[in-house]
């Protein structure tokens, strides 16, 4: 979080913070529902072993992507 983000958070009222947290919770709930639906739908197309392999590949890809971003930031 940079200084501008921190300053913006310091200016929030309690009511605004509660609203923001509520929106975050709603978004997380919706994302969870969508992930469950996706998993249920994909089970009709792929065997469970392949679904697990896909999940593992996605996680490895994301880790590698983050590593590369960190390397780029370090070089600048």
MODELLER restraints for C-alpha pairs under 7 A, 6 or more apart:
rsr = mdl.restraints
at = mdl.atoms
